[in-house]
Amino acid sequence: MRCQISEDGLPAFVAYLALGTLEAIRTGTVSPDVGIWTLGMPLTWEPLEEANLVPQEIIDVLRVSDELAALQKSAPLAFDAVVSDLIERLRVALREMPNPIWRVEWGQTVLDQDEER
């Protein structure tokens, strides 16, 4: 299965994805390690940054998400404030978007089609 999002909707989609993930981290629904393996992975944000498809502020939030687990261990009192700040930065980015709407199209990959045969 693959997910296709238009370039127009990509900034909002990435912001909402990060916002939801950070809210889950903040509330303890998931471990801060999730930030390392999802938002903070260079595989997630580098292509977006290189293609200039998402505002730099959102990219910066993704990059910092890689450090949340370490921050929670080394400075637990600062952890909540940092996560809250990242969430607020995403909210501001969404408010500044002229049209913070995204649409997704689902499709099969060649591998999916091969497995069905």
Secondary structure, DSSP 8 states (H G I E B T S, - for coil): -EEEE-TTTHHHHHHHHHHHHHHHHHHTSS-THHHHHTTT-HHHHHHHHHTT-S-HHHHHHHHHGGGHHHHHHH-HHHHHHHHHHHHHHHHHHHHHSS-----EEEE--HHHHHHH-
